[in-house]
């Protein structure tokens, strides 16, 4: 779920970069704002989950992929 926070604005960028001139300024702006608002909503849900945890275990760890393996 945390992966959606940076992914949604990136998808909005890809949408606007691909179809921005064809769909018009209003729809392109709506797509960009919608992507940012959706990312903000996901962030709010993550913070709400974090606040609902007991104080000694307030941490969110999500393993998405291994970047560099060593050792």
Helices and strands as residue ranges (DSSP letters): H 3-23, H 25-52, G 55-57
